[in-house]
Amino acid sequence: MEPDERWVRQTTLLGNTKGSALIAALLLVAVSSIMGATILFATSTDLQISGNYRRAIQTFYAAEAGLVEMQRRLSGFSTTNPEFLGDMASPYEPNWSTYVFSQSGWKSTEDQTYNISLTNYVPLSGNPTNTLPQPNSVQSDMAYWTKVHHKTEYDAEQAGHRVATPHYVDGDGVTSLHSPSNRGELIRFGYPSVTSVVPKQFTTSFQALYPPIEMITSHGQVEGADSILQADVFHPSGPPVWAPIYVGSQILLSGSMIVVQGTDACGVVAAGLPPISLAPAAALVGTADLTGNPATPQVSPIHLDLDEQIDDLKKSATPVLANLMSVTLGSPITPSVHYAEPTSGTLNISQVIGYGILLVKGNVQIAAPFQWQGLVLVSGQVTFAGGLGSSTLNGALYADRVQVLHDDVSITLDTCPIAATLSTLPVQVMNWRQVL
């Protein structure tokens, strides 16, 4: 082979090697680019997912904060709770509703269930019926708006209530469906009849002892993300009202001028109730001036667990740490709840005027004068003994044992102060759901 021919062949082979290296380099760059793009896309997706999750959590917490605020503001009175925003009409307005905003700029189009036929109040200090949307929340660091309205038959029907699948005890007798402009009767939580033993959702066309269930919708908003929570809440119903006096074991009537009246001074229980309700194994000893419907003591449907009833009502009650002597508890327009668990086992009461609910785990000894409007609920024994003057209770007395050893004792059924106090108790959640 000639020298020139060898040089040509070697040059050709060298050129082929350089071309392969270039192709390999280009392929490596392409693969690296694809891998980089994939990693960048994955990282971006992870960041986006993380951001969405963060916003979802923040909006959930914001909506939950709205629920909590509304629950707190539905308790008490306007005179005792500066932030109170409940329905102050008497009787309650079926079309009552109210909003709370933590931020400005709200439009009614943001509420897909907005109903112009409702009151749609935006309560402000000194103006509880304001309707101009503006911030009225107790906090502004979280973005939410919250709405509450009375639960009605229309609301229950939207949730699936039908005659064949009832969600509540229909006490008004109307079975036809309702509409946003004709919402029907209020749905209440309590005892539908004077023989009921378990509180339930119910309606009635008459005046009722129990306040309506409230439906709360809370909408949290963060960086364009939304979360919607809903809850139905109710005020505790207390024990069933079967008579002005209920006893679990025994009642002893040995004084003179003892009067027990089962006619409701409030008129809610129009027909009246018997003067005394005796647990199935309870005994009655002695006599008194008894009136009611019927006018004789009756056996109650069940034996009540008084400790359980006290526990249900004592939440947020004012503790009683000593005997009650020469004091006034509550007032006619602001009844209060007091709870005592005396270390000695007996709470002594003398020269006391009270309005609301008195709860005692233990025994109570009452010396006249004594005046109470509302409910007295005692797990042990109540004894009326000694003192000067009269002892008067307008409401109801529930205890395991009752002894009336003192003259001039009058107990009259009156559901008005009981109802007024129940409506001020902290609401409890009936059901809870996340809509969005």
C-alpha positions in Angstrom: 0.0 0.0 0.0 1.3 3.4 -0.9 2.0 5.9 1.9 -0.5 8.4 0.7 -3.3 5.7 0.8 -2.5 4.8 4.5 -2.7 8.5 5.5 -6.1 8.9 3.9 -7.5 5.8 5.7 -6.2 6.9 9.1 -7.6 10.4 8.6 -11.0 8.9 7.7 -11.0 6.7 10.8 -10.1 9.7 13.0 -12.9 11.7 11.6 -15.4 9.0 12.3 -14.3 8.9 16.0 -14.8 12.6 16.5 -18.3 12.3 15.0 -19.3 9.5 17.4 -18.1 11.6 20.4 -20.2 14.6 19.2 -23.3 12.4 18.8 -22.7 10.9 22.3 -22.3 14.4 23.8 -25.5 15.6 22.1 -27.4 12.6 23.4 -26.0 13.2 26.9 -27.1 16.8 26.8 -30.6 15.8 25.6 -30.9 13.2 28.4 -29.7 15.7 31.0 -32.1 18.2 29.8 -35.0 15.8 30.0 -34.0 14.7 33.5 -33.6 18.3 34.6 -37.0 19.2 33.2 -38.5 16.1 34.9 -36.9 17.0 38.2 -38.0 20.7 37.8 -41.6 19.6 36.9 -41.7 17.2 39.9 -40.3 19.8 42.2 -42.8 22.4 40.9 -45.7 19.9 41.3 -44.6 19.1 44.9 -44.4 22.7 45.7 -47.9 23.3 44.2 -49.3 20.3 46.1 -47.7 21.6 49.3 -49.1 25.1 48.7 -52.6 23.7 48.0 -52.4 21.6 51.1 -51.3 24.6 53.2 -54.1 26.7 51.8 -56.6 23.9 52.4 -55.5 23.6 56.1 -55.6 27.4 56.6 -59.0 27.8 55.1 -60.3 24.9 57.2 -59.0 26.5 60.4 -60.5 29.9 59.3 -63.9 28.3 58.8 -63.6 26.5 62.1 -62.8 29.7 63.8 -66.0 31.2 62.4 -68.0 28.2 63.7 -66.5 28.7 67.2 -67.2 32.4 67.3 -70.8 31.9 66.2 -71.4 29.2 68.9 -70.0 31.6 71.6 -72.1 34.5 70.4 -75.3 32.5 70.4 -75.1 32.0 74.2 -76.2 34.4 77.0 -78.1 37.7 76.8 -77.4 41.0 75.1 -77.1 42.5 78.6 -74.5 40.0 79.7 -72.7 39.0 76.5 -71.6 42.2 74.6 -71.1 40.1 71.4 -74.5 38.3 71.7 -76.3 38.0 68.3 -79.2 35.6 68.9 -82.8 36.2 67.9 -84.2 38.6 70.6 -87.8 38.6 69.2 -90.5 37.0 71.3 -91.8 34.7 69.9 -88.8 33.7 67.6 -88.9 34.9 64.0 -88.9 31.9 61.6 -87.1 34.1 59.0 -84.3 35.3 61.4 -80.8 35.1 60.1 -77.5 36.9 60.8 -74.0 37.2 59.5 -70.5 37.7 60.9 -67.7 39.0 58.8 -64.0 39.2 59.8 -63.0 41.1 56.6 -64.6 43.8 54.5 -65.8 43.6 50.8 -68.3 40.7 51.2 -71.0 40.5 48.4 -74.2 38.5 48.7 -73.2 36.5 45.6 -70.6 34.8 47.7 -73.3 33.0 49.6 -74.9 30.5 47.3 -77.8 30.1 49.7 -78.4 33.8 50.3 -82.1 34.4 50.8 -83.5 38.0 50.6 -86.6 36.9 52.5 -84.5 36.3 55.7 -83.5 39.2 58.0 -79.8 38.9 57.2 -78.7 41.0 60.1 -75.1 42.1 60.6 -75.2 42.9 64.3 -73.0 45.8 65.5 -72.6 47.2 69.0 -75.7 49.2 69.7 -77.3 48.1 66.4 -78.3 44.4 66.5 -80.5 44.7 63.4 -78.0 46.3 61.1 -78.1 44.9 57.6 -75.1 46.6 55.9 -72.3 44.1 55.3 -69.2 45.2 57.2 -66.7 43.6 59.6 -68.3 42.7 62.9 -66.2 39.7 64.0 -64.3 39.6 67.3 -61.1 39.0 65.3 -59.6 40.1 62.0 -56.5 38.0 61.6 -58.4 35.2 59.9 -60.5 35.6 56.8 -64.0 34.1 57.1 -67.7 34.9 57.0 -70.3 33.0 58.9 -74.1 32.8 58.8 -76.6 31.4 61.2 -80.4 31.0 60.9 -83.2 29.1 62.7 -83.7 25.6 61.4 -87.2 25.2 59.9 -89.3 22.5 58.3 -88.0 23.7 54.9 -84.4 23.1 56.0 -85.2 19.6 57.3 -87.0 18.8 54.0 -83.9 19.9 52.1 -81.9 17.4 54.2 -84.4 14.6 53.2 -87.2 14.8 55.7 -90.4 13.2 54.4 -93.4 11.5 56.1 -92.0 8.1 55.3 -88.5 9.1 56.5 -89.0 11.6 59.3 -86.1 13.7 60.6 -88.2 15.2 63.4 -91.5 14.8 65.3 -94.0 16.8 63.3 -96.3 18.3 65.8 -98.1 20.9 63.7 -99.9 18.4 61.5 -98.8 19.9 58.2 -97.2 17.3 55.9 -97.0 19.3 52.6 -93.6 20.5 51.5 -92.4 24.0 52.2 -90.4 26.6 50.2 -87.8 29.4 50.9 -90.6 31.9 51.2 -92.8 29.6 53.3 -90.4 27.9 55.6 -92.9 26.3 58.0 -92.6 25.9 61.7 -89.3 26.1 63.6 -87.5 22.9 64.4 -86.8 22.8 68.1 -84.8 20.4 70.3 -86.4 19.2 73.5 -89.3 17.1 74.7 -92.2 17.0 72.1 -94.9 16.1 74.7 -95.5 16.1 78.4 -94.8 12.3 78.5 -91.6 12.4 76.5 -88.5 10.9 78.1 -85.9 11.6 75.5 -85.2 15.0 73.9 -85.7 15.1 70.1 -86.1 17.4 67.1 -89.8 18.5 66.9 -92.2 21.1 65.6 -95.3 22.6 67.3 -97.8 25.2 66.2 -98.1 26.3 69.9 -95.8 28.2 72.2 -92.9 26.0 73.2 -90.5 25.8 76.1 -87.5 25.0 74.0 -85.6 27.3 71.6 -85.0 26.4 68.0 -82.0 24.6 66.5 -79.6 27.0 64.9 -77.9 26.2 61.5 -74.4 27.6 61.1 -72.5 27.9 57.8 -68.9 29.1 58.1 -66.8 30.0 55.0 -63.0 30.3 55.3 -61.0 32.1 52.6 -57.2 32.1 52.1 -55.4 33.1 48.9 -58.3 32.2 46.6 -58.9 28.9 48.4 -62.2 28.2 50.1 -63.5 25.9 52.9 -67.1 25.6 54.0 -68.2 24.0 57.3 -71.8 23.5 58.5 -73.1 22.6 62.0 -76.5 22.3 63.6 -76.4 23.4 67.3 -78.9 23.5 70.1 -79.3 24.8 73.7 -79.5 22.0 76.3 -83.1 21.1 77.1 -82.8 20.1 80.8 -85.0 17.4 82.4 -88.5 16.8 81.0 -91.1 18.9 82.8 -93.6 16.4 84.1 -94.8 18.4 87.1 -93.7 21.3 89.4 -92.2 18.6 91.7 -90.4 15.5 90.7 -89.0 13.0 93.3 -86.9 9.9 92.7 -87.4 8.2 96.1 -89.8 10.0 98.5 -91.7 13.2 99.3 -92.8 14.0 102.8 -95.4 16.7 103.3 -95.8 17.4 107.0 -96.1 21.2 107.4 -99.2 23.3 107.1 -100.1 25.7 104.3 -98.3 23.7 101.7 -99.5 24.5 98.2 -98.4 22.8 95.0 -99.9 23.9 91.7 -99.6 22.2 88.4 -101.2 24.9 86.3 -98.5 26.6 84.3 -98.2 30.2 85.2 -96.5 30.8 81.9 -99.3 29.2 79.8 -97.0 27.2 77.7 -98.4 23.9 79.1 -102.0 25.1 78.5 -103.7 22.1 80.0 -101.5 22.0 83.1 -99.6 19.1 84.7 -100.1 17.1 87.9 -98.7 18.7 91.0 -96.2 15.9 91.7 -94.4 13.4 89.5 -93.2 10.3 91.4 -90.6 8.0 90.0 -91.9 4.4 89.5 -90.6 3.3 93.0 -91.1 6.6 94.8 -93.4 7.1 97.8 -95.6 10.0 98.9 -96.2 10.6 102.7 -98.5 13.3 103.9 -100.9 15.7 102.3 -101.0 19.3 100.9 -103.2 21.6 98.8 -102.6 20.0 95.4 -104.0 21.3 92.1 -103.2 20.4 88.5 -104.3 18.2 85.6 -105.0 15.8 87.2 -105.0 17.2 90.7 -103.4 14.1 92.2 -99.7 12.9 92.1 -98.8 10.7 89.1 -96.1 8.2 88.4 -93.5 9.4 86.0 -92.6 7.5 82.8 -89.1 6.6 84.0 -86.7 7.2 86.9 -84.6 10.2 86.0 -80.8 10.1 86.4 -80.5 13.5 88.3 -76.7 13.4 88.3 -76.7 13.1 84.5 -79.1 16.0 84.2 -77.0 18.2 86.4 -73.8 17.3 84.4 -75.5 18.3 81.2 -76.6 21.7 82.6 -73.6 22.8 84.7 -71.3 23.7 81.8 -70.3 27.4 82.3 -72.3 27.6 85.5 -71.2 29.9 88.3 -69.7 27.8 91.1 -71.2 28.1 94.6 -68.3 27.7 97.1 -70.1 28.4 100.3 -73.6 28.4 101.9 -76.0 30.9 100.4 -77.1 33.5 103.0 -78.9 36.8 102.3 -78.0 36.9 98.6 -79.7 37.5 95.3 -78.7 35.3 92.3 -79.5 36.5 88.8 -82.4 38.8 87.9 -85.7 38.6 86.1 -84.2 39.7 82.8 -80.8 38.0 83.2 -81.4 34.6 84.9 -78.2 32.7 85.8 -77.0 29.1 86.4 -75.3 28.2 89.7 -73.7 24.9 90.6 -72.8 23.6 94.1 -71.1 20.5 95.2 -70.8 21.1 99.0 -67.9 19.4 100.7 -70.1 18.8 103.8 -72.7 17.1 101.7 -75.4 19.8 102.4 -75.9 23.3 101.0 -77.6 25.6 103.5 -79.8 28.3 102.0 -81.4 31.2 103.9 -82.9 34.5 102.8 -82.2 33.9 99.2 -83.8 35.4 96.1 -82.9 33.6 92.8 -83.6 33.7 89.1 -82.5 30.9 86.8 -81.2 27.3 87.5 -79.7 26.0 90.8 -77.8 22.8 90.5 -76.7 20.9 93.6 -74.8 17.6 93.8 -75.7 16.7 97.4 -78.4 17.9 99.7 -80.1 21.3 100.2 -81.5 22.7 103.5 -83.8 25.8 102.9 -84.7 28.2 105.7 -87.4 30.9 104.9 -87.6 33.4 103.5 -86.8 31.9 100.1 -87.9 32.9 96.7 -86.8 31.3 93.4 -88.0 31.6 89.8 -86.7 28.8 87.6 -85.5 25.3 88.1 -83.9 23.8 91.3 -82.3 20.5 90.5 -80.8 18.5 93.4 -79.3 15.0 93.3 -80.0 14.3 97.0 -82.6 15.6 99.4 -84.2 19.0 99.6 -85.6 20.0 103.0 -87.8 23.0 103.7 -87.3 23.6 107.5 -87.1 26.6 109.8 -86.8 30.3 109.1 -89.3 33.1 109.2 -91.7 33.9 106.5 -92.6 31.9 103.4 -90.7 29.8 100.8 -91.9 30.3 97.2 -90.7 28.5 94.1 -92.1 29.4 90.7 -90.7 27.0 88.2 -90.0 23.4 89.1 -88.2 21.4 91.8 -86.5 18.1 90.9 -84.8 16.0 93.6 -84.3 12.5 94.8 -86.1 13.3 98.1 -88.2 16.2 99.2 -89.2 17.0 102.8 -91.5 19.9 103.6 -91.3 20.4 107.3 -92.0 24.2 107.4 -95.3 26.0 107.1 -96.1 28.4 104.3 -94.4 26.7 101.3 -95.7 27.3 97.8 -94.4 25.6 94.6 -96.0 26.6 91.3 -95.3 25.3 87.8 -93.9 28.2 85.7 -92.1 27.3 82.5 -91.2 30.9 81.5 -88.2 31.4 83.8 -87.0 27.9 82.9 -87.2 28.6 79.1 -85.5 31.9 79.5 -82.6 30.3 81.3 -82.3 27.3 78.9 -81.9 29.7 76.0 -78.8 31.3 77.5 -76.9 28.1 78.0 -73.9 27.3 75.7 -75.0 25.6 72.5 -74.0 22.1 71.8 -73.2 20.6 68.4 -75.8 18.2 67.1 -74.1 17.4 63.8 -71.1 18.7 61.8 -70.0 18.4 58.2 -67.5 19.8 55.7 -69.2 20.9 52.5 -66.1 22.1 50.7 
